[in-house]
Amino acid sequence: MPERDRKQAAGPPPTAGPGRPWRPGTPPPAPVDPDLPGADIRIGYARCSTLGQELDSQLDALAGHGIPRDKIFAEKISTRVRVWPRFEEALRTAREVKGHAPHCRVIFTVHEMKRLGRDAAELTALADHLTAHGLILEMLARPRPGLYDPTGPGKLLFAFFAAMAETERENIRESTLEGLDTAARKGKHGGRPPVITDDMLHTVLRRRAGGESVEQIQPDLIIPTGKRKGHNPSVASVYRALAEHAKHEAYPEAVAQAHTDVDAHRADDVPRPRPAPSDRASL
């Protein structure tokens, strides 16, 4: 570039003025080359729903994938809570990083899809958010590990995952309805087996998180009330309680809706009293 053109491109320095010698100013920043290769920047997110669950396996998987610990956002929060603070913070960080490094691929990484949302509506909203900000989603485990690029064919794959989540939610609701119906026929009212109390379930969850098996935990559990008071619950009862707990944690709305449907059905089945003869006469 000729010296004259270079001076004009740099612009006048702040000290420029009549009678002052010209000195080079600060050159303007060079535009970002869209074809410039950039490094991948990953932001990790880990979540579990209860105090009895552990985050270590997710954190280890994210760290093993090369994500620094200070770039991993983790929280223990119920799925019933509508706003997940650390999740929102992770997304905000990913947006800021993309804004400062537009030529880099910014990848939002989670261990599995269920850490992202509770149903298809939330997953679809997240897909739209990622698309709007040019972010890439990465899953390390089921239903299918890999990268989701909102600018490519991955968008269709993500929509398919959302449909799978909606189907799973409906399947859980139907299986819960079937279980409640079977229990009602046996004179029970559904729900967790009465021999497994909330305290016992919390103990099982905590010790399983520490690496113990159900078979190791079961001999230490004592039934507090009922006909079997003072005895140990069966291993099968413990597994049933864990399965019911897992349903509640995965899709609490589906399980709650199943219980509501059953209660409404029972209310409809309650025989209504026939009006007295005097009431019939007045009709």
C-alpha positions as CSV (number, residue, x, y, z in Angstrom):
1,M,0.0,0.0,0.0
2,P,1.4,3.5,-0.9
3,E,2.5,5.6,2.0
4,R,-0.2,8.2,1.3
5,D,-3.0,5.7,1.3
6,R,-1.6,4.0,4.4
7,K,-1.7,7.4,6.3
8,Q,-5.3,8.0,5.1
9,A,-6.4,4.5,6.2
10,A,-4.8,4.9,9.6
11,G,-6.6,8.2,10.1
12,P,-5.3,11.3,11.9
13,P,-3.8,10.7,15.3
14,P,-5.2,12.5,18.4
15,T,-2.3,14.9,18.5
16,A,-2.8,16.0,14.9
17,G,-3.2,19.7,14.3
18,P,-1.9,22.8,12.5
19,G,1.8,23.1,12.7
20,R,2.3,19.6,14.2
21,P,4.2,16.9,12.5
22,W,2.2,13.9,11.3
23,R,2.7,10.7,13.2
24,P,1.0,7.3,12.4
25,G,-2.2,6.6,14.3
26,T,-3.6,3.3,15.4
27,P,-4.6,1.2,12.4
28,P,-8.2,-0.1,12.3
29,P,-8.7,-3.7,13.3
30,A,-8.6,-6.2,10.5
31,P,-12.0,-7.8,9.6
32,V,-12.5,-11.4,10.7
33,D,-11.9,-13.8,7.8
34,P,-14.9,-16.1,7.7
35,D,-12.7,-18.9,6.3
36,L,-10.2,-18.5,9.2
37,P,-10.0,-21.8,11.2
38,G,-10.9,-21.4,14.8
39,A,-10.5,-23.6,17.9
40,D,-13.6,-25.2,19.4
41,I,-14.7,-23.7,22.7
42,R,-16.8,-25.9,24.9
43,I,-19.1,-24.9,27.8
44,G,-20.3,-27.8,29.9
45,Y,-23.4,-28.3,31.9
46,A,-24.3,-31.0,34.5
47,R,-27.5,-31.4,36.5
48,C,-29.2,-33.9,38.8
49,S,-32.6,-33.6,40.5
50,T,-32.2,-34.7,44.1
51,L,-29.8,-34.6,47.0
52,G,-29.6,-38.4,46.7
53,Q,-28.2,-38.3,43.2
54,E,-24.6,-37.5,42.3
55,L,-23.0,-35.2,39.8
56,D,-19.5,-36.8,39.8
57,S,-20.2,-39.1,36.8
58,Q,-21.4,-36.2,34.7
59,L,-18.5,-33.9,35.8
60,D,-15.9,-36.6,35.1
61,A,-17.4,-37.2,31.6
62,L,-17.3,-33.5,30.8
63,A,-13.8,-33.0,32.2
64,G,-12.6,-36.2,30.3
65,H,-13.9,-34.5,27.1
66,G,-11.4,-31.7,27.6
67,I,-13.6,-29.1,29.2
68,P,-11.9,-27.1,32.0
69,R,-13.6,-27.2,35.4
70,D,-14.2,-23.5,35.4
71,K,-16.1,-23.9,32.1
72,I,-18.5,-26.5,33.6
73,F,-21.7,-25.3,35.3
74,A,-23.4,-27.8,37.6
75,E,-26.4,-27.7,39.9
76,K,-28.7,-30.0,41.9
77,I,-32.2,-28.8,41.3
78,S,-35.7,-30.4,41.0
79,T,-37.2,-30.8,37.6
80,R,-40.3,-29.1,39.0
81,V,-38.4,-25.8,39.3
82,R,-39.1,-23.8,36.1
83,V,-35.8,-21.8,36.1
84,W,-32.4,-23.5,36.4
85,P,-30.0,-20.7,37.4
86,R,-26.7,-22.5,36.5
87,F,-28.2,-23.7,33.2
88,E,-29.1,-20.1,32.3
89,E,-25.7,-19.0,33.4
90,A,-24.0,-21.6,31.1
91,L,-26.1,-20.4,28.1
92,R,-25.3,-16.8,28.8
93,T,-21.6,-17.6,29.0
94,A,-21.8,-19.5,25.7
95,R,-23.5,-16.5,24.1
96,E,-20.8,-14.1,25.4
97,V,-18.0,-16.3,24.2
98,K,-19.5,-16.6,20.8
99,G,-19.8,-12.8,20.7
100,H,-16.2,-12.3,21.5
101,A,-14.9,-15.1,19.2
102,P,-17.4,-15.3,16.2
103,H,-14.9,-17.3,14.1
104,C,-14.7,-20.1,16.7
105,R,-17.2,-22.9,17.2
106,V,-18.8,-22.6,20.6
107,I,-20.2,-25.9,21.8
108,F,-22.7,-26.4,24.6
109,T,-21.9,-29.8,26.0
110,V,-24.0,-32.0,28.2
111,H,-23.8,-35.7,29.3
112,E,-27.2,-36.7,28.0
113,M,-30.3,-35.1,26.5
114,K,-32.5,-35.3,29.6
115,R,-30.3,-32.7,31.3
116,L,-31.5,-30.1,28.7
117,G,-35.3,-30.1,29.3
118,R,-38.4,-32.0,30.5
119,D,-40.4,-32.3,27.4
120,A,-40.4,-31.7,23.6
121,A,-41.6,-28.1,24.1
122,E,-38.5,-27.2,26.1
123,L,-36.1,-29.0,23.8
124,T,-37.6,-27.3,20.8
125,A,-37.3,-23.9,22.5
126,L,-33.6,-24.6,23.3
127,A,-33.0,-25.6,19.6
128,D,-34.4,-22.3,18.5
129,H,-32.2,-20.5,21.1
130,L,-29.0,-22.3,19.9
131,T,-29.9,-21.5,16.3
132,A,-30.4,-17.8,17.0
133,H,-27.0,-17.5,18.6
134,G,-25.0,-19.8,16.4
135,L,-24.2,-22.3,19.2
136,I,-23.6,-26.0,18.7
137,L,-25.0,-28.7,21.0
138,E,-23.0,-31.8,22.0
139,M,-24.2,-34.8,23.9
140,L,-21.8,-37.4,25.2
141,A,-24.3,-40.2,25.9
142,R,-27.7,-41.6,24.9
143,P,-29.8,-41.4,22.9
144,R,-27.1,-40.7,20.4
145,P,-23.8,-39.0,21.2
146,G,-22.4,-36.4,18.9
147,L,-22.7,-32.8,17.7
148,Y,-25.8,-30.9,16.8
149,D,-25.1,-28.0,14.5
150,P,-28.1,-25.7,14.1
151,T,-26.9,-24.5,10.7
152,G,-26.8,-28.1,9.3
153,P,-28.9,-31.3,9.1
154,G,-28.5,-31.7,12.9
155,K,-31.6,-29.6,13.3
156,L,-33.8,-32.4,12.0
157,L,-32.0,-34.9,14.3
158,F,-32.7,-32.7,17.3
159,A,-36.4,-32.4,16.4
160,F,-36.4,-36.2,16.2
161,F,-34.9,-36.3,19.7
162,A,-37.6,-34.0,20.9
163,A,-40.3,-36.3,19.5
164,M,-38.6,-39.2,21.3
165,A,-38.8,-37.3,24.6
166,E,-42.5,-36.6,24.1
167,T,-43.1,-40.3,23.3
168,E,-41.2,-41.3,26.4
169,R,-43.3,-38.9,28.5
170,E,-46.5,-40.4,27.2
171,N,-45.3,-44.0,27.7
172,I,-44.4,-43.2,31.4
173,R,-47.9,-41.8,31.9
174,E,-49.5,-44.9,30.3
175,S,-47.4,-47.3,32.3
176,T,-48.2,-45.4,35.5
177,L,-51.9,-45.6,34.7
178,E,-51.7,-49.3,34.1
179,G,-49.8,-49.8,37.4
180,L,-52.4,-47.8,39.4
181,D,-55.2,-49.7,37.8
182,T,-53.6,-53.1,38.6
183,A,-53.0,-51.9,42.2
184,A,-56.6,-50.8,42.5
185,R,-57.8,-54.2,41.5
186,K,-55.8,-55.7,44.4
187,G,-57.3,-53.2,46.8
188,K,-54.3,-50.9,46.9
189,H,-54.2,-47.2,45.9
190,G,-51.0,-47.1,43.9
191,G,-47.9,-45.2,44.7
192,R,-44.7,-46.4,46.3
193,P,-44.9,-49.6,48.3
194,P,-45.9,-48.7,51.9
195,V,-43.0,-50.6,53.3
196,I,-40.5,-48.1,51.7
197,T,-40.8,-44.8,53.5
198,D,-39.3,-41.5,52.2
199,D,-36.4,-41.8,54.8
200,M,-35.6,-45.3,53.6
201,L,-35.7,-44.3,50.0
202,H,-33.3,-41.3,50.7
203,T,-30.9,-43.8,52.5
204,V,-31.0,-46.1,49.5
205,L,-30.3,-43.2,47.0
206,R,-27.5,-41.8,49.2
207,R,-25.7,-45.2,49.6
208,R,-26.1,-46.2,46.0
209,A,-24.5,-42.9,45.0
210,G,-21.6,-44.0,47.2
211,G,-21.2,-47.2,45.1
212,E,-23.2,-49.7,47.2
213,S,-25.7,-52.1,45.6
214,V,-29.3,-52.6,46.6
215,E,-28.4,-56.1,47.9
216,Q,-25.8,-54.6,50.3
217,I,-28.2,-51.9,51.5
218,Q,-31.4,-54.0,52.0
219,P,-30.4,-55.8,55.2
220,D,-29.9,-52.4,57.0
221,L,-33.5,-51.2,56.2
222,I,-36.2,-51.7,58.8
223,I,-39.9,-51.4,58.2
224,P,-41.2,-48.9,60.8
225,T,-45.0,-49.7,60.7
226,G,-47.6,-52.2,59.6
227,K,-47.8,-55.9,59.7
228,R,-44.1,-56.3,58.9
229,K,-42.9,-53.8,61.4
230,G,-39.3,-54.6,62.4
231,H,-38.6,-56.7,59.4
232,N,-36.4,-56.0,56.3
233,P,-38.2,-55.0,53.1
234,S,-37.6,-57.3,50.2
235,V,-35.1,-56.5,47.5
236,A,-38.0,-56.4,45.0
237,S,-39.8,-53.7,47.1
238,V,-36.6,-51.6,47.1
239,Y,-36.3,-51.8,43.3
240,R,-40.0,-51.0,42.8
241,A,-39.5,-47.9,45.0
242,L,-36.5,-46.9,42.9
243,A,-38.3,-47.4,39.6
244,E,-41.2,-45.2,40.9
245,H,-38.8,-42.5,42.0
246,A,-37.1,-42.6,38.6
247,K,-40.4,-42.0,36.9
248,H,-41.2,-39.0,39.1
249,E,-37.8,-37.5,38.5
250,A,-37.8,-38.0,34.7
251,Y,-41.3,-36.7,34.0
252,P,-43.0,-35.5,37.1
253,E,-45.8,-33.9,35.1
254,A,-46.6,-37.2,33.4
255,V,-46.9,-39.1,36.7
256,A,-48.9,-36.3,38.3
257,Q,-51.3,-36.3,35.3
258,A,-51.7,-40.1,35.6
259,H,-52.7,-39.8,39.2
260,T,-55.1,-37.0,38.4
261,D,-56.7,-39.1,35.6
262,V,-57.1,-42.0,38.0
263,D,-58.6,-39.9,40.7
264,A,-61.1,-38.4,38.2
265,H,-62.0,-41.8,37.0
266,R,-62.7,-43.0,40.5
267,A,-64.8,-40.0,41.2
268,D,-66.9,-40.8,38.2
269,D,-67.3,-44.4,39.3
270,V,-68.7,-43.5,42.8
271,P,-72.4,-44.3,42.7
272,R,-74.6,-41.3,43.3
273,P,-77.4,-41.7,45.9
274,R,-80.9,-42.1,44.5
275,P,-83.3,-39.3,45.4
276,A,-85.8,-39.9,48.1
277,P,-89.5,-40.5,47.0
278,S,-90.5,-37.0,48.1
279,D,-87.7,-35.6,46.0
280,R,-88.8,-37.6,43.0
281,A,-92.3,-36.4,43.4
282,S,-91.2,-32.8,43.3
283,L,-89.2,-33.3,40.0
